[in-house]
């Protein structure tokens, strides 16, 4: 029988007493494992076993607890890898893993989630180049009045990594990762808007597109109304991204969904500024911020609901306070921007410019 939701866990153990405690626990849990020999004559050993993805965290917690009960230090380090498939006639015996205490949805462990989210943060240079290209393509789509070009810009944009890493670092209390991911979001949005503006100004100066057509083409951006649906789409993409990430799902298509909420209005904002349309520029800028904040809000709440939080009680208490503050700030900012959008729509300026 083959399964694709398994994880290969490798424990490098530096002490024989610790090794004895780990192997005893694995025996008690009914988990098949292998131990390397001590060919080098030292005490180091490698313990290897296979478990379902959602059982990695419970078994790690049990190992830590068992070693604490023994009064020995835990000087092991763990490597968790994701094989393409595991084939064994023993894998149809679900009872083998039934006593581990793996509860809740079929989600990956905290450590794997943290590592995956950190890996999703792109190299700064590549991130900047792809973001700028996506902004240029989106601006071209707005100027051409082509939805297919806008879709192409969404595919290019590397926007899913920073919001997911920001949300993961929030629930797992990693301030360093949070700072890096938040900076990438700010830099990415700023770079995209500036690039869109520069390209739009270039097009305007070279008269590649008749000025009379530009305002008409701005009607492609109907992201500004109704505001509630805007927020719903963005929150939904954040929730979908968090669930996909936490359950080892594919996140690429969710990334396109996030880009759909961010890239087109950034292109419209660049065009609107270049063509001196302040109401459209303000409305599109508010749309970008509403969607970005809503994505972060949806992902953070979803990850916490899925049970991701620090292990220690003190860290858990502090993280709860941090999450509550950040969620309240996000909700307050989203609400304020929603009021701005509603006000613009109520005055009719945004409606006329957006073609809604």
C-alpha positions as CSV (number, residue, x, y, z in Angstrom):
1,X,0.0,0.0,0.0
2,X,1.3,3.5,-0.8
3,X,0.7,6.7,1.1
4,X,1.7,10.2,0.2
5,X,1.0,11.9,3.6
6,X,3.9,10.4,5.4
7,X,7.0,12.0,6.9
8,X,10.4,10.6,7.4
9,X,11.7,11.6,10.8
10,X,15.5,11.3,11.5
11,X,16.7,11.8,15.1
12,X,20.4,12.3,15.6
13,X,21.1,11.2,19.2
14,X,24.3,12.0,21.0
15,X,23.7,10.1,24.3
16,X,23.0,6.4,24.9
17,X,20.6,7.1,27.7
18,X,18.6,9.4,25.5
19,X,18.7,6.8,22.7
20,X,17.3,4.2,25.1
21,X,14.5,6.5,26.1
22,X,13.5,7.2,22.5
23,X,13.6,3.7,21.4
24,X,11.5,2.5,24.4
25,X,8.9,5.2,23.6
26,X,8.8,4.2,19.9
27,X,8.4,0.6,20.9
28,X,5.5,1.5,23.3
29,X,3.8,3.5,20.5
30,X,4.1,0.6,18.1
31,X,6.2,2.6,15.6
32,X,8.6,0.8,13.3
33,X,12.0,2.4,13.5
34,X,15.7,1.7,12.6
35,X,18.8,2.7,14.6
36,X,22.2,3.1,13.0
37,X,25.1,1.2,14.3
38,X,28.0,2.8,16.2
39,X,30.6,2.2,13.5
40,X,32.7,5.1,14.6
41,X,32.9,3.8,18.1
42,X,31.1,6.9,19.6
43,X,27.8,7.4,21.3
44,X,26.1,9.1,18.4
45,X,23.2,7.3,16.7
46,X,20.6,7.9,14.0
47,X,17.0,6.8,14.7
48,X,14.7,6.8,11.6
49,X,11.0,6.2,11.5
50,X,8.0,7.0,9.3
51,X,4.7,8.5,10.6
52,X,1.8,10.4,9.1
53,X,2.3,14.2,8.7
54,X,-0.1,15.1,11.4
55,X,1.6,12.7,13.9
56,X,5.0,14.3,13.7
57,X,4.2,16.9,16.3
58,X,2.5,14.6,18.9
59,X,5.4,12.1,18.7
60,X,7.9,14.9,19.1
61,X,6.1,16.2,22.2
62,X,6.0,12.7,23.7
63,X,9.7,12.2,23.1
64,X,10.4,15.5,24.9
65,X,8.1,14.6,27.7
66,X,9.6,11.1,28.1
67,X,13.1,12.6,28.3
68,X,12.0,15.2,30.8
69,X,10.5,12.4,33.0
70,X,13.8,10.5,32.8
71,X,15.7,13.6,33.9
72,X,18.1,13.6,31.0
73,X,18.9,16.4,28.7
74,X,17.6,16.4,25.1
75,X,20.6,17.0,22.9
76,X,19.1,15.5,19.8
77,X,18.2,17.3,16.6
78,X,15.5,16.3,14.3
79,X,15.2,16.3,10.5
80,X,11.7,15.9,9.0
81,X,11.5,15.2,5.2
82,X,8.6,14.7,2.9
83,X,9.0,11.7,0.6
84,X,7.1,11.5,-2.6
85,X,5.4,8.3,-1.5
86,X,5.9,5.5,1.0
87,X,5.0,2.0,0.0
88,X,4.6,-0.7,2.6
89,X,2.0,-3.4,3.3
90,X,2.0,-2.2,6.9
91,X,0.6,1.2,6.1
92,X,-3.0,0.0,6.0
93,X,-2.8,-0.7,9.7
94,X,-4.1,2.6,10.9
95,X,-4.2,1.4,14.5
96,X,-0.4,1.6,14.5
97,X,-0.7,5.4,14.8
98,X,-4.0,5.5,16.7
99,X,-2.5,6.0,20.2
100,X,-0.3,8.9,19.4
101,X,-2.8,11.6,20.2
102,X,-2.8,13.2,16.8
103,X,-5.9,15.3,16.9
104,X,-7.6,17.9,14.8
105,X,-7.2,18.3,11.0
106,X,-4.6,16.5,9.0
107,X,-2.0,19.3,9.5
108,X,1.8,19.4,9.5
109,X,3.8,20.0,12.6
110,X,4.7,23.5,14.0
111,X,8.4,23.0,13.0
112,X,7.6,21.9,9.5
113,X,5.1,24.8,9.1
114,X,7.7,27.3,10.3
115,X,10.4,25.9,8.0
116,X,8.1,25.9,5.0
117,X,6.9,29.5,5.6
118,X,10.5,30.7,6.0
119,X,11.5,28.9,2.7
120,X,8.6,30.7,1.0
121,X,10.3,34.0,1.5
122,X,12.1,34.7,-1.8
123,X,15.5,36.1,-2.4
124,X,15.3,39.9,-2.3
125,X,16.7,40.5,-5.8
126,X,14.5,37.9,-7.4
127,X,11.5,39.1,-5.5
128,X,12.1,42.7,-6.6
129,X,12.5,41.7,-10.2
130,X,9.4,39.6,-10.5
131,X,7.3,42.1,-8.6
132,X,8.5,44.9,-10.9
133,X,7.7,42.7,-14.0
134,X,4.3,41.9,-12.6
135,X,3.6,45.6,-12.1
136,X,4.6,46.5,-15.6
137,X,2.4,43.7,-17.1
138,X,-0.5,44.7,-14.9
139,X,-0.2,48.4,-16.0
140,X,-0.1,47.2,-19.6
141,X,-3.2,45.2,-19.0
142,X,-5.0,48.3,-17.6
143,X,-3.9,50.5,-20.5
144,X,-4.8,47.9,-23.1
145,X,-8.1,47.1,-21.4
146,X,-7.1,43.4,-21.5
147,X,-8.2,41.1,-18.7
148,X,-6.0,38.3,-20.1
149,X,-2.9,40.5,-19.6
150,X,-4.0,41.2,-16.1
151,X,-4.3,37.5,-15.4
152,X,-0.7,37.1,-16.7
153,X,0.5,39.6,-14.2
154,X,-1.2,37.7,-11.3
155,X,0.7,34.5,-12.3
156,X,4.0,36.3,-12.3
157,X,3.6,38.1,-9.0
158,X,5.5,36.4,-6.1
159,X,3.2,37.7,-3.4
160,X,2.1,34.6,-1.4
161,X,5.3,34.1,0.6
162,X,5.5,37.2,2.7
163,X,1.9,37.2,4.0
164,X,2.1,33.5,4.8
165,X,5.4,34.0,6.6
166,X,4.1,37.0,8.5
167,X,1.0,35.0,9.7
168,X,3.1,31.9,10.7
169,X,5.6,34.0,12.6
170,X,2.8,35.7,14.4
171,X,1.2,32.5,15.7
172,X,4.5,30.9,16.5
173,X,6.1,33.9,18.1
174,X,9.1,34.4,15.8
175,X,9.7,38.1,15.8
176,X,12.7,37.9,13.5
177,X,10.8,36.1,10.8
178,X,7.8,38.5,11.3
179,X,10.0,41.5,10.8
180,X,11.6,40.1,7.6
181,X,8.3,39.1,6.1
182,X,6.5,42.3,7.0
183,X,9.4,44.3,5.4
184,X,9.1,42.3,2.2
185,X,5.4,43.0,2.0
186,X,5.9,46.7,2.4
187,X,8.8,46.8,0.0
188,X,7.0,44.7,-2.6
189,X,3.8,46.8,-2.6
190,X,5.9,50.0,-2.7
191,X,8.1,48.8,-5.5
192,X,5.1,47.6,-7.5
193,X,3.3,50.9,-7.2
194,X,6.4,52.9,-8.1
195,X,7.1,50.7,-11.1
196,X,3.6,50.9,-12.3
197,X,3.7,54.7,-12.1
198,X,7.0,55.0,-13.9
199,X,5.9,52.7,-16.7
200,X,2.5,54.6,-17.0
201,X,4.3,57.9,-17.2
202,X,6.6,56.5,-19.9
203,X,3.5,55.3,-21.9
204,X,1.9,58.7,-21.5
205,X,4.9,60.6,-22.7
206,X,5.4,58.4,-25.7
207,X,1.7,58.5,-26.5
208,X,1.5,54.8,-27.0
209,X,-2.1,54.9,-25.8
210,X,-4.5,57.7,-26.7
211,X,-5.3,59.7,-23.5
212,X,-9.0,59.5,-24.3
213,X,-8.9,55.8,-23.9
214,X,-7.2,55.6,-20.6
215,X,-10.1,56.7,-18.4
216,X,-12.3,54.2,-20.2
217,X,-9.8,51.4,-19.7
218,X,-9.8,52.2,-15.9
219,X,-13.2,50.5,-15.8
220,X,-11.4,47.2,-15.7
221,X,-10.8,47.9,-12.0
222,X,-14.1,47.2,-10.3
223,X,-12.4,46.1,-7.1
224,X,-13.6,49.1,-5.2
225,X,-17.3,48.2,-4.8
226,X,-18.9,46.7,-2.9
227,X,-16.4,47.0,-0.1
228,X,-17.7,44.0,1.8
229,X,-17.2,41.6,-1.1
230,X,-13.7,43.1,-1.5
231,X,-12.8,42.1,2.0
232,X,-14.5,38.8,1.7
233,X,-12.3,37.8,-1.3
234,X,-9.1,38.9,0.3
235,X,-9.9,37.2,3.7
236,X,-10.9,34.1,1.8
237,X,-7.5,34.0,-0.1
238,X,-5.7,34.4,3.3
239,X,-7.7,31.5,4.8
240,X,-7.2,29.3,1.7
241,X,-3.4,30.0,1.8
242,X,-3.1,29.2,5.5
243,X,-5.1,25.9,5.1
244,X,-3.1,24.9,2.1
245,X,0.2,25.6,3.8
246,X,-0.8,23.8,7.0
247,X,-2.1,20.7,5.3
248,X,0.7,20.3,2.7
249,X,-1.6,21.5,0.0
250,X,-0.6,23.3,-3.2
251,X,-0.2,27.0,-2.5
252,X,0.7,28.1,-6.0
253,X,-2.9,28.6,-7.2
254,X,-3.7,30.3,-3.9
255,X,-0.9,32.7,-4.7
256,X,-2.6,33.6,-7.9
257,X,-5.8,34.3,-6.0
258,X,-3.9,36.6,-3.6
259,X,-2.2,38.3,-6.6
260,X,-5.7,38.8,-8.1
261,X,-6.6,40.9,-5.1
262,X,-3.4,43.0,-5.2
263,X,-1.8,43.3,-8.6
264,X,-4.6,44.8,-10.8
265,X,-5.4,47.7,-8.4
266,X,-1.7,48.5,-8.1
267,X,-1.6,48.8,-11.9
268,X,-4.7,51.0,-11.9
269,X,-3.1,53.2,-9.2
270,X,0.0,53.8,-11.3
271,X,-2.1,54.7,-14.3
272,X,-4.5,56.9,-12.3
273,X,-1.6,58.9,-10.8
274,X,0.1,59.3,-14.2
275,X,-3.1,60.5,-15.8
276,X,-3.9,62.8,-12.8
277,X,-7.0,61.0,-11.6
278,X,-6.7,61.5,-7.8
279,X,-10.0,59.9,-6.9
280,X,-9.2,56.7,-8.8
281,X,-5.6,56.7,-7.4
282,X,-6.9,57.1,-3.8
283,X,-9.5,54.4,-4.3
284,X,-7.1,51.9,-5.8
285,X,-4.6,52.5,-3.1
286,X,-7.2,51.9,-0.4
287,X,-8.2,48.7,-2.2
288,X,-4.6,47.5,-2.2
289,X,-4.2,48.1,1.5
290,X,-7.6,46.6,2.4
291,X,-6.8,43.5,0.5
292,X,-3.3,43.1,1.9
293,X,-4.4,43.6,5.5
294,X,-7.4,41.2,5.0
295,X,-5.1,38.5,3.6
296,X,-2.9,38.7,6.7
297,X,-5.9,38.8,9.0
298,X,-7.5,35.7,7.4
299,X,-4.3,33.7,7.4
300,X,-3.4,34.6,11.0
301,X,-6.8,33.7,12.4
302,X,-6.9,30.4,10.4
303,X,-3.5,29.3,11.6
304,X,-4.4,29.9,15.3
305,X,-7.7,28.1,14.8
306,X,-5.8,25.1,13.4
307,X,-3.9,24.9,16.6
308,X,-0.6,26.5,15.8
309,X,0.9,28.3,18.8
310,X,4.1,28.1,20.9
311,X,4.6,25.0,23.1
312,X,5.4,26.7,26.4
313,X,2.7,28.2,28.6
314,X,4.5,31.5,29.1
315,X,5.2,31.9,25.4
316,X,1.6,30.9,24.6
317,X,0.2,33.5,26.9
318,X,2.5,36.2,25.4
319,X,1.6,35.1,21.9
320,X,-2.1,35.3,22.6
321,X,-1.7,38.9,23.7
322,X,0.4,39.7,20.6
323,X,-2.1,38.1,18.2
324,X,-5.0,39.8,19.8
325,X,-3.3,43.2,19.5
326,X,-2.3,42.6,15.8
327,X,-5.8,41.3,14.9
328,X,-7.4,44.3,16.5
329,X,-5.0,46.7,14.6
330,X,-5.7,44.9,11.3
331,X,-9.5,45.0,11.9
332,X,-9.3,48.7,12.8
333,X,-7.2,49.6,9.7
334,X,-9.5,47.5,7.4
335,X,-12.5,49.2,8.9
336,X,-11.0,52.7,8.4
337,X,-10.1,51.9,4.8
338,X,-13.5,50.5,4.1
339,X,-15.0,53.8,5.3
340,X,-12.8,55.6,2.9
341,X,-13.9,53.4,0.0
342,X,-17.5,53.8,0.9
343,X,-17.2,57.5,1.1
344,X,-15.5,57.7,-2.3
345,X,-18.2,55.5,-3.8
346,X,-20.9,57.5,-2.2
347,X,-19.7,60.7,-3.8
348,X,-19.8,59.1,-7.2
349,X,-16.3,60.0,-8.2
350,X,-14.9,56.5,-7.8
351,X,-18.0,55.0,-9.5
352,X,-17.6,57.0,-12.6
353,X,-13.8,56.4,-12.8
354,X,-14.1,52.7,-12.2
355,X,-17.0,52.1,-14.5
356,X,-19.1,50.3,-11.9
